[in-house]
Amino acid sequence: MSHGTGRPSSALLTDKYELTMVQAALRSGAAQRRTVFELFARRLPDGRRYGVVAGTGRFLEQLRDFRFGEEELGFLADHDVVDAATIDWLADFSFRGSIHGYAEGEVYFPHSPLLTVEATFAEAVVLETLALSTLNFDTAIASAASRMTAAAGGRPCIDMGSRRTHEQAAVAAARAAVIAGFTATSNLEAGRRYGLPTVGTAAHAFTLLHDTEPDAFRAQVDSLGTDTTLLLDTYDVPTALRTAVDVAGHELAGVRLDSGDLLAQAHEVRAELNALGATETGITVTSDLDEFAIAALAAAPVDAYGVGTRLVTGSGAPTASLVYKLVRRTDDAGQWHNVAKRSAGSKSSIGGRKRAYRILDEGGAAAEELIVVGDGQEPPEEQRYRRLQIPLVVDGEVVPEHIGSQGVAAAAERHAAARAELPAEALRLQRGEAAIPTRFAGA
């Protein structure tokens, strides 16, 4: 249901237990207690030395549409999800609290408070699943994409993962990848929705459609001009390369390699292009690339990388393992109490509202993640640091600069600056610890 905005409601993009908790809290009288929830990761994904915050803008967009209209309320009533009193409460729901968090595109480390949600218990808890599902996916994609763009060393990376994931996940993945340094996507909806550059020319099917490879190349050039990329490996790469230059001439923008030994082929193709006088024709490589394959091609004469499967699937983007925990709440008298999960093992949490700072060394490089709990002091003035949390929602109103195409562009700039601030070992692909340590103060 559009709830009068023309956009579908996001209210049922949640788990049932969020609403049953609201019902029980309404009945106990605790639903209106003020609370602080924090979204964070206890650890980085295996092998990662830093993570990249992504999905914040998408979460804020969906928060604007988190309303229970007639259709949503009818479903809840018809299926006895919650009782009538809870449905009445949901009918009037709008988030009136405030959210602070790391700016999208920022890098993060274990226990970094990526979102801090301050509202009544009922208002805050219903956002848990929406926040986690959005940020977990996008953050995992961006963290993988950042490693790929770092390995590419300034050569463009292009998202081509649409056909390897859910259709809406493809849009989110394209957005997250561009935040982490990708220059374009093949996904048109991502281009429309977020203003991302889109690219694409032809697949093997187009060559196979025609009677001969020269016929296919002529058809493509006649339609798209020489500012196109011809796919070489449908039959035989050397033959296709000569045909491509014969058809398009020295003005051909690019050729693409999608199979075989990409390292050897790139050298052979570059040498032949130069010999044929097509010295400005670029080479794009695709075929299940990840950061390790991209790094292995660093010495090859490659001009761009097209990345698909390894970007949008679990093999390239391991889960971010973000969690959403209650860390502070009031009692019936309005007094605040820090609260924390005390379970054994690795699933405990730290109570109290957090503030986060990136401590910098004398050269301006990141040296430490400082997390101040409660009323602890800020870093001393003589110490170089950055405050990491910014307002995202103020008294129920989304800060508009974080959403839409302007939010993506700002996040991409922010990520480039944040990654450049990290010590050199952060970009190593070998397994290792977090690039900088996390220290708590005031706990």
C-alpha positions as CSV (number, residue, x, y, z in Angstrom):
1,M,0.0,0.0,0.0
2,S,1.3,3.5,-0.8
3,H,-0.1,5.3,2.3
4,G,-0.7,8.4,0.1
5,T,2.9,8.9,-1.1
6,G,2.8,6.8,-4.2
7,R,5.5,4.5,-2.7
8,P,4.8,1.1,-1.2
9,S,4.8,0.7,2.6
10,S,7.9,-0.9,4.1
11,A,6.1,-1.8,7.4
12,L,5.8,-5.5,6.8
13,L,9.5,-5.9,5.8
14,T,9.9,-7.1,9.4
15,D,9.8,-10.2,11.6
16,K,6.7,-11.1,13.5
17,Y,8.4,-11.0,16.9
18,E,9.0,-7.3,16.5
19,L,5.2,-6.7,16.6
20,T,4.5,-9.3,19.3
21,M,7.1,-7.6,21.5
22,V,5.2,-4.3,21.0
23,Q,1.9,-6.0,21.9
24,A,3.4,-7.5,25.1
25,A,5.1,-4.2,26.0
26,L,1.8,-2.2,25.5
27,R,0.1,-4.6,27.8
28,S,2.8,-4.4,30.5
29,G,3.0,-0.6,30.3
30,A,6.7,-0.6,29.2
31,A,6.1,0.3,25.6
32,Q,6.6,4.0,26.3
33,R,9.8,3.7,28.2
34,R,12.6,5.7,26.5
35,T,15.3,3.5,25.1
36,V,18.6,3.6,23.2
37,F,19.3,0.8,20.7
38,E,22.6,0.4,18.9
39,L,23.5,-1.3,15.6
40,F,27.0,-2.6,15.5
41,A,29.2,-5.6,14.6
42,R,31.0,-7.6,17.3
43,R,33.7,-8.6,14.8
44,L,34.7,-8.0,11.2
45,P,33.9,-10.7,8.5
46,D,36.6,-13.3,8.3
47,G,39.7,-12.0,6.5
48,R,38.5,-8.3,6.5
49,R,40.7,-5.6,8.1
50,Y,37.9,-3.0,7.9
51,G,34.3,-2.7,7.0
52,V,32.4,-0.1,5.0
53,V,29.1,1.4,6.2
54,A,26.4,1.1,3.5
55,G,22.7,1.0,3.3
56,T,22.1,3.9,5.7
57,G,20.4,6.0,3.0
58,R,18.2,3.1,1.8
59,F,17.2,2.5,5.4
60,L,16.2,6.1,5.8
61,E,14.2,6.0,2.6
62,Q,12.3,3.0,3.8
63,L,11.8,4.6,7.2
64,R,9.8,7.4,5.6
65,D,7.5,4.7,4.3
66,F,7.3,2.7,7.5
67,R,3.5,3.2,7.9
68,F,0.7,0.7,8.6
69,G,-2.1,1.3,6.1
70,E,-5.4,-0.5,5.7
71,E,-3.8,-3.3,3.7
72,E,-1.1,-4.0,6.2
73,L,-3.4,-3.7,9.2
74,G,-5.9,-5.9,7.5
75,F,-3.3,-8.6,7.0
76,L,-2.3,-8.4,10.7
77,A,-5.9,-8.7,11.8
78,D,-6.9,-11.4,9.4
79,H,-4.0,-13.6,10.5
80,D,-4.2,-12.9,14.2
81,V,-0.6,-11.6,14.2
82,V,-1.3,-9.1,17.0
83,D,-4.4,-8.1,19.1
84,A,-6.8,-5.2,18.4
85,A,-5.1,-2.8,20.8
86,T,-1.7,-3.3,19.0
87,I,-3.4,-2.8,15.6
88,D,-4.8,0.5,16.9
89,W,-1.4,1.6,18.0
90,L,0.2,0.6,14.7
91,A,-2.5,2.5,12.8
92,D,-1.1,5.7,14.3
93,F,2.5,4.7,14.1
94,S,5.2,7.1,12.8
95,F,8.7,7.2,14.1
96,R,9.2,10.3,16.3
97,G,12.6,9.5,17.7
98,S,16.1,10.4,16.6
99,I,18.9,8.4,15.0
100,H,22.5,9.2,14.9
101,G,25.1,7.1,13.2
102,Y,28.3,6.7,11.1
103,A,28.0,8.6,7.8
104,E,27.4,6.2,4.9
105,G,30.7,5.4,3.2
106,E,32.6,5.6,6.4
107,V,34.8,2.6,7.4
108,Y,34.1,0.8,10.7
109,F,35.6,-1.7,13.1
110,P,34.4,-4.1,15.8
111,H,31.8,-2.5,18.1
112,S,31.6,0.7,16.1
113,P,28.0,2.1,16.8
114,L,26.9,2.4,13.2
115,L,23.3,3.5,14.2
116,T,22.1,4.8,17.6
117,V,18.3,4.8,17.8
118,E,16.7,6.9,20.5
119,A,12.9,6.5,21.0
120,T,10.3,4.7,23.0
121,F,10.8,1.0,23.1
122,A,7.8,0.3,20.8
123,E,9.0,2.8,18.2
124,A,12.6,1.6,18.3
125,V,12.1,-2.1,18.4
126,V,9.9,-2.3,15.3
127,L,12.8,-0.9,13.2
128,E,15.2,-3.7,14.1
129,T,14.6,-6.1,11.2
130,L,14.4,-3.3,8.6
131,A,17.6,-1.7,9.8
132,L,19.5,-5.0,10.0
133,S,18.3,-6.5,6.7
134,T,19.2,-3.3,4.9
135,L,22.6,-2.5,6.5
136,N,23.7,-6.1,6.7
137,F,23.4,-6.7,3.0
138,D,24.6,-3.3,1.8
139,T,27.5,-3.2,4.2
140,A,28.7,-6.7,3.1
141,I,28.6,-5.6,-0.5
142,A,30.4,-2.4,0.1
143,S,33.1,-4.0,2.2
144,A,33.8,-6.5,-0.6
145,A,33.6,-3.8,-3.3
146,S,36.1,-1.6,-1.4
147,R,38.7,-4.4,-1.4
148,M,38.1,-4.8,-5.1
149,T,38.5,-1.2,-6.0
150,A,41.6,-1.0,-3.8
151,A,43.1,-4.0,-5.6
152,A,42.2,-2.4,-8.9
153,G,44.6,0.5,-8.2
154,G,42.7,3.2,-9.9
155,R,41.4,1.1,-12.8
156,P,37.6,1.3,-13.1
157,C,35.4,-1.5,-11.6
158,I,31.9,-2.0,-13.1
159,D,29.1,-3.8,-11.3
160,M,27.6,-6.5,-13.5
161,G,26.0,-8.7,-10.8
162,S,22.3,-8.1,-11.6
163,R,21.7,-11.6,-13.1
164,R,23.3,-13.3,-10.0
165,T,21.0,-12.1,-7.3
166,H,17.4,-11.1,-6.4
167,E,16.1,-8.3,-8.7
168,Q,15.8,-5.8,-5.8
169,A,19.1,-6.9,-4.2
170,A,20.8,-6.1,-7.5
171,V,19.7,-2.5,-7.2
172,A,21.0,-2.3,-3.6
173,A,24.2,-4.0,-4.6
174,A,24.9,-1.6,-7.4
175,R,24.3,1.4,-5.0
176,A,26.6,-0.1,-2.3
177,A,29.3,-0.9,-4.9
178,V,29.4,2.7,-6.2
179,I,29.7,4.0,-2.7
180,A,32.8,1.8,-2.3
181,G,34.4,3.1,-5.5
182,F,32.8,1.3,-8.5
183,T,32.4,3.7,-11.3
184,A,29.2,2.3,-13.0
185,T,26.6,-0.5,-13.0
186,S,24.8,-2.5,-15.7
187,N,21.5,-2.2,-13.7
188,L,19.2,0.4,-15.2
189,E,16.9,0.6,-12.1
190,A,19.9,1.5,-10.0
191,G,20.8,4.1,-12.5
192,R,17.3,5.6,-12.5
193,R,16.8,5.5,-8.7
194,Y,20.2,6.7,-7.6
195,G,21.6,8.5,-10.6
196,L,24.4,6.0,-11.1
197,P,26.2,5.8,-14.5
198,T,25.1,2.7,-16.5
199,V,27.0,0.7,-19.1
200,G,26.4,-2.3,-21.3
201,T,26.7,-3.3,-24.9
202,A,26.2,-7.0,-26.0
203,A,26.5,-10.6,-24.8
204,H,27.6,-13.8,-26.6
205,A,24.0,-14.3,-27.6
206,F,24.1,-11.3,-29.9
207,T,27.1,-12.8,-31.8
208,L,25.5,-16.2,-32.0
209,L,22.3,-14.6,-33.4
210,H,24.1,-13.6,-36.5
211,D,25.3,-15.8,-39.3
212,T,28.9,-14.7,-38.8
213,E,30.9,-12.8,-36.2
214,P,31.7,-10.0,-38.7
215,D,28.0,-9.6,-39.2
216,A,27.4,-9.3,-35.5
217,F,30.2,-6.7,-35.0
218,R,28.9,-4.6,-38.0
219,A,25.4,-4.6,-36.6
220,Q,26.6,-3.5,-33.2
221,V,28.9,-0.8,-34.6
222,D,26.2,0.4,-37.0
223,S,23.8,0.8,-34.1
224,L,26.0,2.0,-31.3
225,G,28.9,3.6,-33.1
226,T,32.6,3.0,-32.5
227,D,32.2,4.1,-28.9
228,T,31.2,0.6,-27.9
229,T,32.9,-2.6,-26.6
230,L,33.0,-5.7,-28.7
231,L,33.0,-9.1,-27.0
232,L,35.9,-11.2,-28.4
233,D,35.6,-14.8,-26.9
234,T,32.5,-16.2,-28.5
235,Y,34.6,-18.3,-30.9
236,D,38.3,-17.4,-31.3
237,V,39.9,-14.4,-29.7
238,P,42.7,-13.6,-32.2
239,T,40.3,-13.9,-35.1
240,A,37.6,-11.8,-33.3
241,L,40.2,-9.1,-32.5
242,R,41.3,-8.7,-36.1
243,T,37.6,-8.6,-37.2
244,A,36.8,-6.0,-34.5
245,V,39.4,-3.6,-35.7
246,D,38.6,-4.3,-39.4
247,V,34.9,-3.5,-38.7
248,A,35.3,-0.6,-36.3
249,G,38.7,0.8,-37.2
250,H,41.2,2.4,-34.8
251,E,38.4,4.4,-33.1
252,L,36.9,1.3,-31.4
253,A,36.5,2.2,-27.8
254,G,37.0,-1.2,-26.3
255,V,37.0,-5.0,-26.4
256,R,36.0,-7.4,-23.7
257,L,37.4,-10.8,-22.5
258,D,35.1,-13.1,-20.6
259,S,36.9,-16.5,-20.4
260,G,40.2,-18.3,-20.5
261,D,43.5,-17.2,-19.1
262,L,42.7,-13.5,-18.7
263,L,46.3,-12.5,-17.8
264,A,47.9,-14.1,-20.9
265,Q,45.0,-13.0,-23.2
266,A,45.2,-9.4,-22.0
267,H,48.9,-9.2,-22.9
268,E,48.3,-10.9,-26.3
269,V,45.3,-8.7,-27.1
270,R,47.1,-5.5,-26.1
271,A,50.1,-6.4,-28.3
272,E,47.8,-7.2,-31.3
273,L,45.8,-4.0,-30.8
274,N,48.9,-1.9,-30.8
275,A,50.2,-3.8,-33.9
276,L,47.0,-3.0,-35.7
277,G,47.2,0.6,-34.8
278,A,44.3,0.6,-32.2
279,T,46.5,1.9,-29.5
280,E,43.6,3.7,-27.7
281,T,41.2,0.7,-27.7
282,G,40.7,-0.3,-24.1
283,I,40.5,-3.9,-22.6
284,T,37.8,-4.8,-20.2
285,V,37.9,-8.2,-18.4
286,T,35.1,-10.1,-16.8
287,S,34.5,-13.7,-15.6
288,D,34.0,-14.3,-11.9
289,L,36.5,-11.6,-10.7
290,D,37.1,-10.9,-7.1
291,E,39.7,-8.8,-5.3
292,F,42.3,-11.7,-5.6
293,A,41.8,-12.1,-9.3
294,I,41.9,-8.3,-9.8
295,A,45.1,-8.1,-7.8
296,A,46.6,-11.0,-10.0
297,L,45.9,-8.9,-13.1
298,A,47.6,-5.8,-11.7
299,A,50.5,-6.2,-14.1
300,A,48.3,-7.0,-17.1
301,P,47.4,-4.3,-19.7
302,V,43.8,-4.2,-18.5
303,D,41.8,-0.9,-18.5
304,A,38.6,-2.0,-16.6
305,Y,37.1,-4.8,-14.6
306,G,33.5,-6.1,-14.8
307,V,32.5,-7.8,-11.5
308,G,29.4,-9.8,-11.0
309,T,29.0,-13.0,-9.1
310,R,31.8,-12.4,-6.5
311,L,30.4,-9.0,-5.7
312,V,26.8,-9.8,-5.1
313,T,26.9,-13.3,-3.6
314,G,28.2,-14.7,-0.3
315,S,31.5,-15.9,-1.9
316,G,32.6,-12.3,-2.5
317,A,30.6,-10.5,0.2
318,P,30.6,-12.4,3.5
319,T,27.9,-11.3,5.9
320,A,28.6,-8.2,8.0
321,S,27.0,-9.9,11.1
322,L,25.5,-6.6,12.3
323,V,23.3,-6.8,15.4
324,Y,20.8,-4.4,17.0
325,K,20.8,-4.3,20.8
326,L,19.1,-2.4,23.6
327,V,21.8,-0.6,25.6
328,R,19.9,1.9,27.7
329,R,16.4,2.4,29.0
330,T,14.3,4.3,31.5
331,D,12.3,2.8,34.3
332,D,8.7,3.8,35.3
333,A,10.1,6.8,37.2
334,G,11.9,8.0,34.2
335,Q,15.4,7.2,35.5
336,W,17.9,5.9,33.0
337,H,19.7,2.5,33.3
338,N,22.4,1.0,31.2
339,V,21.5,-2.6,30.1
340,A,23.5,-5.3,28.3
341,K,23.2,-8.9,27.3
342,R,25.3,-11.0,29.6
343,S,25.4,-14.4,27.8
344,A,28.5,-16.4,27.9
345,G,30.8,-16.6,24.8
346,S,31.0,-14.0,22.1
347,K,27.4,-12.7,22.1
348,S,27.6,-10.3,25.1
349,S,27.1,-6.6,24.6
350,I,28.2,-3.4,26.4
351,G,25.6,-1.3,28.0
352,G,25.3,2.5,27.7
353,R,25.0,5.0,24.9
354,K,28.2,5.3,22.9
355,R,30.0,8.1,21.1
356,A,32.7,7.2,18.6
357,Y,35.9,9.0,17.4
358,R,38.6,8.2,14.9
359,I,41.9,9.0,16.6
360,L,44.6,10.2,14.1
361,D,48.3,10.1,14.3
362,E,50.6,13.1,13.7
363,G,50.5,12.3,9.9
364,G,46.7,12.2,9.8
365,A,46.5,8.5,9.5
366,A,43.8,6.5,11.5
367,A,45.4,5.1,14.6
368,E,42.5,4.0,16.8
369,E,38.8,3.7,17.1
370,L,37.8,5.3,20.4
371,I,34.3,4.5,21.8
372,V,33.3,6.5,24.8
373,V,30.5,5.0,26.9
374,G,28.0,7.1,28.8
375,D,29.2,10.5,30.0
376,G,32.9,9.9,29.4
377,Q,35.0,12.8,28.2
378,E,35.8,13.6,24.6
379,P,39.4,13.1,23.4
380,P,41.7,16.0,24.6
381,E,41.9,19.0,22.3
382,E,45.5,18.4,21.6
383,Q,44.8,15.0,20.1
384,R,43.8,14.8,16.5
385,Y,40.5,13.0,15.9
386,R,37.2,13.0,14.0
387,R,33.7,12.6,15.4
388,L,32.1,9.7,13.6
389,Q,28.4,10.0,14.3
390,I,26.1,12.5,12.6
391,P,22.4,13.2,12.8
392,L,20.4,11.0,10.5
393,V,16.8,11.5,11.9
394,V,15.9,14.4,14.2
395,D,12.6,14.1,16.0
396,G,11.2,11.8,13.4
397,E,12.3,13.8,10.4
398,V,14.9,12.2,8.1
399,V,17.8,14.5,7.2
400,P,17.3,14.7,3.4
401,E,20.9,15.0,2.4
402,H,21.5,11.4,3.2
403,I,19.0,9.9,0.8
404,G,18.6,9.7,-3.0
405,S,21.4,10.3,-5.5
406,Q,22.9,13.1,-3.5
407,G,23.4,10.7,-0.6
408,V,25.2,8.2,-2.8
409,A,27.5,10.8,-4.3
410,A,28.4,12.1,-0.8
411,A,28.9,8.6,0.5
412,A,31.3,7.7,-2.4
413,E,33.4,10.8,-1.7
414,R,33.4,10.0,2.0
415,H,34.5,6.4,1.5
416,A,37.4,7.5,-0.7
417,A,38.6,9.9,2.0
418,A,38.1,7.4,4.9
419,R,39.9,4.6,3.2
420,A,42.8,6.8,2.3
421,E,43.1,7.7,6.0
422,L,43.7,4.0,6.9
423,P,47.2,2.6,7.4
424,A,48.7,0.8,4.5
425,E,48.2,-2.7,6.0
426,A,44.4,-2.2,5.9
427,L,44.5,-2.8,2.1
428,R,46.4,-6.1,2.3
429,L,44.4,-9.0,1.1
430,Q,46.0,-11.6,3.4
431,R,44.1,-12.5,6.5
432,G,44.7,-10.3,9.5
433,E,43.3,-8.3,12.4
434,A,41.4,-5.1,12.2
435,A,43.5,-2.3,10.7
436,I,43.3,-0.2,13.8
437,P,42.4,-1.2,17.4
438,T,39.1,-0.3,19.2
439,R,39.4,1.1,22.6
440,F,36.6,1.8,25.1
441,A,36.6,4.7,27.6
442,G,34.2,5.4,30.4
443,A,32.7,1.8,30.4
